[in-house]
Amino acid sequence: MTEKSFAQKVLAWYEQHGRKHLPWQQDITPYKVWVSEIMLQQTQVSTVINYFSRFMEALPTIKSLAEAPQDEVLHLWTGLGYYTRARNLQKTAQIIQHEYQGNFPNTLEALIKLPGVGRSTAGAILSLSMNQRAAILDGNVKRVLCRYFAIEGYPGDAKVSNKLWQLAEDLTPYERVNHYTQAMMDIGATVCTRSKPVCLICPVQTDCQARKYASITDYPHPKPKKELPKKQTVMPLFKCQNSVLLYQRPNIGLWAGLWSLPELGSYDEIEKYAQQQGLQMIKLKPLEKLIHTFSHFQLTIEPYLIEVIPAINEIAESKKIWYNLIEPQRLGLAAPVKKLLTKVI
């Protein structure tokens, strides 16, 4: 099949089956496409829809995102994970607001220089919102191409990635590139799915090499497995009436800028930490352990609910607050912390 006929089949499929009613597809703007693309990294469409709608309601423009308090941005992102995405989102908004007068740059070279905007995200912005010919290569498109061409090797390897990019570039048409881009994402998400692909309704099934050799689910090749390192931490939930003591993490490192519970090396450190914070411990209750898996390690959290009486009314440090469980402040919370707080109410 030629590049032209491949695109024609994909576009014909889009007319009948492509998704056209997602929130970010209405009154399309570069801002909407960009925010949705960042949210959709590592996250399913069904999850993103509500987050996207809330985000747009609170921060409808580049200017509002650029000027928003970081806590507000992280609060709106809480639960989506990979919080570097949210921080980069705001950094990019500030750059666009100050250096580009609030308008998105319209070249691939300029876009990929922005924090958190990779080649595929830049291609999506250009093709979906500006109808410029630019290829994308998100997870869904990688899967379609790996199966169609029976590409050997893990797509994350540089050699394989370069090959996939070349194919993506070659197949991208010169007309209706916005529809083609959306169609390729949709085919990967709804037809050429990871575990149960529906090949009979795929527009390019006839020439799919993986289907031809009955090896569809062998592609793409998985990332070579590596056992995750395991770490442990103790998290005390110091509770006074309806509030729990939280602190804001540094702006670099794990959960950067988010509000979290204290992290201690062992149970024996709890009493000393409480004394340092001017807290009189009244009652201590162990909670069920929580295992949280990051991309690069697995964390076992040992939580304790501790009723306390503060020796002083105010926490001296500005990076610490009493988080009201009944009327919670709008803060960015680390996902496991948010989960633990629900066990306190």
N, C-alpha and C positions, 0 to 999 in steps of 0.2 A: 504494500500500500504506500502511495506517495504521501509526502507531507500534506499536500493540498487535500487529498481525499480523506486523510485522517482527520484534519480540521473540519472538513465538510460534514463528516459523520458525527463528530462531537457536537457541532453547532446544530445539526438537525435534531439530535437527542435533546439538546438544551431547550429547544422550542417547546417540546412536549413535556419534558420531565425535570428541567432545571429548576432550582429553587429561586423564587423571585419575590418572596414575601418576608424575608428575614429583616429585622429592624434596621440593620445597617445598609440594606438595599433600597430603602425608601428615601427619596430626596438625597441621592448619593453625593457625598462631599469627600475630599481627601481626608478630612478630620475623622469622619465616621469610619471610613475604610481602614485608616491607620489604627484607630483604637480597637476596632473589631479584630484586625489581624494580630495585634499584640495580645489581646485576650485569648484568641483562638490557639495560640502557641501552647501546646501541652494540655489543652482543655477542650472538651467537646462542645459542639454548638448548643445542645440542649441546656448545658450549664451556663454558657456565656450569655444567652438571650436576656435573662433577668439582670445579670450584672451590667450588661451593656446599657439596658434601658435606664437603670438607676444612675449609672455614670453619666449618661447624656442629659438626664433630667437635672442632675446636680451641677455638671460642668459641660454646658452645651457648646462651648467654643474653645479655640486655642487659647484665647486671652484668659478665660475663666480658669482653665487648667493651669496655665502658667502662673497665675496669681494666687491660686488656692493654697491654703496651709498644707504642709506635707501630711499632717495627721488626717486631714480630710481625704486626700488622695488615697492614703493607705487604708483608711476606714472603708472607702468604697471598694477597695481591692480585697479586703479581708475575706478569706475563704478560697480565693482563686490560686493562691500559692505563687511561688517564683516571684517574690516581691521586687526583685531587681527590675522586672518589667515595669512596675508602677513607677519606681523612682526614675527610670530612664524615660518613661512617658512624659513625666513632668519636666525633666531636663530638656528634652527635645522640644516641648511646647514653649519653654522659655527661650530657646535658641531661635525657633521660628518666629516668635513674637518680637524679639529684639533685633534679630539680624535679617529677617526676611519680611518685616512689616506684617506679620501675622498670616502670610501666604506660604503654602507649601512650595518648596523648590520643585521644579518640574523636570529634573534630569536624574538619571540613575546615580551618576557620580556624586551629586550633591546630597541625595537622599541617604545613601549608604554611609555618609560621614556622620549622620545624626545618631545619638546614643540609642542603642537598642533596635536600630533599623538595619536589618541585613538585606542581602540581595533579593531574597524572595519577597520580603515585606515591601521593599521599594518597588519591585515589579508589580505587586498587587495594587499599590497606590497609583502607579502610573497607568496600568491597564484598566483597572476597575473604575477609577474616578476621573481619569484624564483621557481614556481610550487611546493611550500610546502603546505602540508595540513593545512590550516588555514581558519576558518570560518569568514564571514563578516556579518554585520547586519546594512546596511545603510537603508535609508527610503524606498527604493523600495523593498528590501528583507523583511523588517518588514511587509509591506503591503501584500506581497504574503503569508507569513507564518501566519499572523493574519487571513487572509481569508481562507486559506487552512485548518487550525486547528480550526477556529472560536474562536480565543482567546479573552476572555473578558477582559475589562479594557484598560486604556490608556497605550500605549507602553513605555511612558516615566517614568512610575512608576517602582520602583526598582523590585518589585515582578514580574510584567509582563515582564520587560526587561530580568530578569534572566531566565524566562521560555523560551523566544524567543531565547536567546543565547544557551540554552541547545538544543533546536530543531535545530538551525542552525549548531551547532557542530555535532549532531547526523546525520544530512542529508548530510553533506559534504563528498564526496567520497574520496577514497585514490588514485585514478588515475584520470588524466585529471582535476585536481582540478582548474587549471587556466581557462579552458573552462567552467566548472561548475559555478565558481564564476561570470564570465562575463555573462553567460546565466541567472543566477538568477537576476542580475541587469537589464539585457535587458528585461526579462519577466515583471518585475515590472514597467519598464519605458515605454514599448510599448504594453503590453497585459493587465496586471493586473493594469491598470491605476486608478488614484484616482476617477474620476467621471464617466467615460464611459468604464469600462473594457470590453475587447473583449473575453469573456469566450469561445466562440466556437473554437477559435484557440489556447487555452491554453493547454499545454502538460499534465497538471495535473488536468484538469477540472473534471475528473470522480470521484475523491475522495475528491474534495473541499467541505468542510463542509458548508461554506457560500453560495455556489451555490446550494447545496443540499436543504438548507432551504430558498432559495430565499431572502437572506439577505446580498448580496455581499457588497453593499455600506454602510452597517452598520459597517463594519470593515475596518481598525482599528478604535477603539473608539477614538473620538476626545479628545483633551486636554480640561479639564473643563475651560469654558470661565471665563475670569476675565477682567473687564474693565481697559483699559490702563490709567494711569495718564496722564494729559495733561499739557504741559509746553509751555511757550512763550518766544521769544527772538526777539530783534531788530538787524538787520544786515545792517549796512551802507556799501554801495559800493562806497568808495572814489575813484573818477576817475580823473586822470590827463592825458590829451591827450589820448593815447591808452592803458593806464595802470591802474590797480586797485590795491589798497593796500591790501595785504594779510599778515597774520601772521601765524607762525608755532605753532601748539598746543603742549602742554607738551607731553612727551612720556608715560604718563599714563592717564587713563580716556577716555572719549568720543573722538572719532576721533584722538586718540593718534598719534602724529608725523605727522599728515596731515596738509596741509595748508588750512586756513579757513579765513572767513571774521571776523572782530571784532564782538563780541556779547555784546549787551548792554541790560540793564533792561527795558528801556523805550525810547520813542522818545526824551524826554527832555534831555537825556544824550548825544545826538549826538554832539551838539555844543561844549560842554565841552571836549569831547573826541577828537574832531578835533583840538581844541586849544592845547591840550596836545601833539598832534602829529605834531604840527607846520603847520597845514593845514588851509588855508583861504577858507571858503566855498563861492562858487559863485552862485550855483543853486542847488535846492533840488527837487527831483521828487519821489513820492511814487510809488513803484512797486506792482504788484499783490502778495498777501500773498501766502506763500508756506507751505503746511503741509507735514511733513516728519515723517513717522512712524518707530520707532525702535522696537526691540523685547520687550522692557520693558516700553516704554512711547511714547507719540505722541508729536511732537514738531511743533508749529506754528511759522513760521518765517515771520517777518514783515520787508521787505527789502526797502531801500531807495537808489536811485542813486543820488550821490552828486558830482557835478563838483567842483574840488578844485584846488588851487594853493599852492604847498608846499613852506613853508617859507625857507626851505633849500633844496639842491639838493639831498641829501642822507638821507635815514632813519637811524637814529642813532643806533637803535637796530638791532643786527644780525638776530633776529628771525622775522623780517619784511622785505618784499620786495614789489617792484612795479611789478606786474605780467602783462607782455605784452600780450595783447589780440590778437595782429596780429601775433607775433612770440612767442608763449607761451613757458615758461621754462618747462622742464620735471620734474614735481612735482606731489606728491600725493595730490589729492584734495578730500575733503569731497563731497559726491554725491550731496547734495542740493546746495553746493557752486558752483560746476561745472555747475549745471542747471541755477543758478542765473547769472553766468558769461555770459551765452549764450544770456541773455536778454540785455546785455550791448553793444554788438558788433553792 
